[in-house]
Amino acid sequence: MSSLLDSYKTELRRGTLVLAVLSQLHTPQYGYSLVQLLETAGVAIEQSTLYPLLRRLEKQELVTSNWDTTESRPRKYYVLSDYGSEVYEQLKEEWKRMTLELNSLLKGEDNDESD
Amino acid sequence: MNLIDIYIQEVTRRLPEKSRDDIAMELRSTIEDMLPDDYSEEDVKKTLSELGDPALLANEYRDRPAYLIGPLFYDLYISVIKMVMPIAIGISLAIYYMVSLSEWNREGGIGKLMAILFGESIWTAMTIFIHAIFWITLVFFVLERSGVSPTSLRKTGEKWNPEDLKAIPFIPKKKAIPKAEAIASIIWTLIWVFFYFNADHFIGVYEKNRVNDLELILPAFNQEVLLSYWPVILLFIITEITLAIFKWINRQWTYKLAIFNGVYNLFSIVLTIVIITNADFISASFIDYMLNLFNGTQAAADEMTNWIIGVTIAIFIITAAYNVFDGFRRAGIKKF
């Protein structure tokens, strides 16, 4: 039961992961700063998932990256590309629509129970 | 040795050469970001365990699939195996029997023959099975990784369409003829033909020889009589194999097939009756042997021979009649 629940939870969260990451990349971020941003917002993400995800997004041309070697430690910064912003806006709209739909479904369910 | 270095090495060695350096550099900078300024080995261990198993992390970085045949191709893959396997095994067994039985020079006696028919043929079938699986898997492996879309392999086009159903014959279960039936029929043909033309070497009275091996001391049938029917036998073999091929292609019982099956069974009965009622069918030496064995009279022996022939013919007629009836019955079935 609990392992089944866990796997469904993971699946739900996985669907929102790309949206969460894209939302924070309007300004350039490096791996660890992004982790901190997400954590502050309460979004828990496995670091072993996040770093590979960033590279995948770069390969799909949703984000661009460049190495900053001016500081003491070299850091790879990621930022949304034009194409990435476009995709992000559309995903955001889709997310809003979905949450509305789902909320109305879940609300109906709660009303049934209280009747 | 630095744990961080080893960790990064453990991740990057699993990755393609060209992306290694960049990932190593990024990983190192990230790990250092995660660590406090003045860190101890304990801090390093804590940080690395947050990143988790290097093999799993490498797996996340890799964008090629971590499976042999993916879900998109799996169904097609299985159905190709199911389609190819009986054909591959059937044909190779048929060739194997033909070659090994024609090359077989009667050395090694009945034991060697049984080894060819059962033991070695199972080995042959297994070898073919493994080969077929390997090559089909390899083809699908390449197909999937070369980016071919599974729907493009469909005969009718990109998307499934209800019109596609018209090209598929409707086969109710009770009418269906399994492919194994056709294959078994061809293998049976090869076996009986072999024994028919070599009856004088196999069928008869066996006794143990000096080396404790079974040896045929006298054949039961008169090989000359058997051989004299060769043109009819040849015609019968052709009929039998044609029927098997017909079954294979048709995949279900139809009236046409049922009629063909009827003709074949009639042919088989007539042929059997003609051959076994031939006065010289059973060899004289075998009859003498039997007379000695049972210490009987000529009349008693004749009576027994006639009785055996009668029963054999009756069994043949009953099975043939049932076979023919069953064919027509199945041909008449309309629904599942």
Interface residues (C-beta under 8 A of the other chain):
Chain A: Y30 G31 Y32 S33 E46 Q47 S48 T49 Y51 P52 L53 R55 R56 K59 W67 R73 P74 R75 K76
Chain B: D22 I23 M25 E26 L27 S29 T30 E32 D33 M34 E50 L51 G52 L56 L57 E60 Y61 D63
